[in-house]
Amino acid sequence: MIEEFDIQGKVRYIVTDNASNMKKALDIMFYDLADTDNSQTVGGDCIDDPTLWEDIDGLQESLAAVGGRQLPCFVHSLQLVVRDGLASLSFARAALGKVSKLANLVHQSPLFRSSFEEQFGTTSSIPETNATRWNSVWMQLVAVTKLDSQKLQDLLKSSAHENLVFSMKDIQILKEVVDILALFAELTDLCQGQKTTTVSCVVPGILSLEQQLRDREQDVRHSSSFIHKLQKGT
């Protein structure tokens, strides 16, 4: 594609996600120009036969003319930070388990879904999560914390799901997690523009995020360990 658009010599950076196959692909592409001080495996070490691309006429000269390097996508890196943070939510495991089971009930039980809509309206729902998008977890938690807690408690008790009733502590934990994740959701939305240049948002975004996490740390009752994990990642 670089050859087709005749932009050899103009490509300085190629942004990809953090998948190992993408890193290796770019290491091979920039083999002659790879940073050998980098701790990542580069060049010929990535594959069994480091000379395999030499059979393609003109490819070596074409790659040498590119002269770029791979950069990890900031939004994807941010997602990895949040994913690791969510994995450390041991203090919220019980509350998160209730949220997950409640969402499954809404989507898998027509009878419960009918009762849920009677209480909260036909436009209300609890979104399912997507393993590849951390903000789907955040949106699910937002949906649950916005529900009237008394109505939800009555619904769960009347449908023989008392085990899913949220305690006051559960609700406090969920609201803290939602409030913290909202900071990452805002920065994610800001930095994934389709038609605008967003690289200038990265540094001020990180600085703002770090400051807001410090501020949140002063107010939370249950989520200090979660904030520390996120701070370590950023």
N, C-alpha and C positions, 0 to 999 in steps of 0.2 A: 504493500500500500504506500509506503514511503517513496518507492521508485515510481509508482503509478502517478502520484501527485507531484512528483519531481521536487521533493522537499529535502533531498539529501543535504547535509550540512546545516540544516535549519533546526533539526530536532535535537534538543538538548536534554529534555527530560521526558520520560514516559511514565505516567501514573497508572498503577495497577493496585489490585487488592493485595492482601498479605499472604495469599495462598502459596504454598511451596512450589507448585508447578509454574506459577507466574514468575516467581523469583528466579527459578532455574532457567526459564525461557529467556528472560532478559539478560541473565548472566552469560548464557551462550551467545546471544545476539551481540552483546558487547564484549565478547571474549578478549579480543586484542586490547581493549581499553579498560578492562575490569580493574577495580581497585583491589590490588592484591593484599592490602593491609586490612581489608574488610574481613571480619570473622566468618562471614558467610562463605560457603563453598562456591567457587567461581569456575568459569571456563570449563576446561577439559575434565575436571573432577566431577562435573554434573552428570556426565554420560559415560557409557562404556567406551565409545570410540570418539575421541575428541576431534578426529579429522573427517567425520562423516559428511559435514557440509561442504567440504572442499571439492566434492564431486559436482557441485552445482556451479555452472559457469557464471562468473561475475559476482557471485554472492559475497565473497570475502571483501572485494573492493567496495561493494555497495554498503556493507555493514561498517566498514572502516570510515566511510564518508559520513555516516550518521553521527558518530561521536557523542552519544548521549549516555544517560544513566537512568536507572529505575528509581522512582520515588513511590513510597507507599501512600495509598489514598488516606487522607486525614480522617474522613468520615468512617471509613472501615476500621482504621486504628482506634478511633473513638468507640466504635461498637465493640471492639475486643476488650477495651477497658471496662465498659459497662457489663459485658458478659462475664468477665472475671469477677467483677463486683457482685453481680447477682448470685454467682456461685458461692459467695461467702456469706450469704444472708441466713446464717444458722439461727439467729435470734428471731427471724421472721418465718421460719419454715412452716410452723403450724398455721399461721394466718395465710401464707401463700398457698398452702395445700387446700385450704377451704375455698379460696378464690378459684383455684383450678377445678375443683370438684363442682363448684357452683356453675362455672362456665360450661362444663360438660353436661350438667343437668339441663341447662337452658337449651343447648344445641342437640342433645340426644334423647331427651324425654319429652314427647309431645304433650303429655299430661302436665308436667311441671311447667313447660313453656306456656301453656294456656293459662295456668294460675299466675305465672310471672307477669304475663301481659295484662291480666285483670288488675293486678296490683299497680303496675308501673306504666301501662299503656303499650300499645302495639308498636310504637316507635322505639321503645327501650330494648336494649339487649346488652349482652356482655360479649365482646369480641373474643374470638379464639386467638391463640398465640401462634407465632411463626418462629421456628427455631433459628432462622437466619436473620431475623430482625428483632433486636432487643426492644425496640419501641413498641412492638406488639404487646409485650408484657406490661409496659407502662400504660398503654391505652386500656388494657384489660383492668388494671388496678384502678385507673381513673374512673372507669365505668362503675366499678363496684363501690368505690368511696363516694360517688355522687348519689347513690341510691339512698332513699330514706331508710335509716337503720332500723327504725321500729317496724315499718312495713315489711322489711326483709326478714326480720326476726319472726314476725307473725306468720309470714309465708312459709318459712322453713319449719316452724313448729307444726303448722297445720298440715304440712305434707310429709310429716314423719322424717324430717331431716334435721333434728335438733343438734346433731353432731357438727353441723355446718354453721351454727349460730356464731356470730362474731362477738367476742368479748370487747369490753371497752379498750383493753390493752391491744387486742388485735387491730381495732380500728385506728388507734393512735399510731401503731407501727406502720400500717398501710399508708396512712396519710403522710407520715414522715418520708417513707420510701418514694411515694408519688412526688412529693415536693422536691426531693433531691434529684430524682430522675428527670424532672421537668427542665432542669438546667441543661442536661445533656440533650434532651429532645429539642430544645430551642436552638442550641448550637448546631445540632445535626441538620435541622431544617435550613438554618442560615447558610451552611457550607455545602449544600448539595443542589445549588442552583443549576438549572439546565441551560439557561441563556445568558448568564452573567458570570463574570470572573469572581471567584470566591476565595482565591488564595490569600488575598489581603485580610480575610476575616480570621485566619488561623491563629496568628500570634495574639492579637487582642482578645480573640475568643478564649484561648487557653488562659491568659492572664485573668480575664474576667471570671472564668470558671473557677480558677483556684481561689480567688478572693471570695466568691459566693459560697464555695464549699467551707471556707474558714468561718464565714458568717453563720452558715447553717449549723456548724459544729457547736456553736454557743447555745443554740436553741433546742436541739433534739434531746430526747430522753432515752431513746432506745437504739439509735442508729449511728452512734459514734464509730463503731468498728466498720460499718459500711462506708462511711465518709473517708476513713483512713485508707481503706482498700482502694477507693477511687482516686484519692490524692496520690497514692503510690503509683497508680497506673498512669496518671496524667503527667 
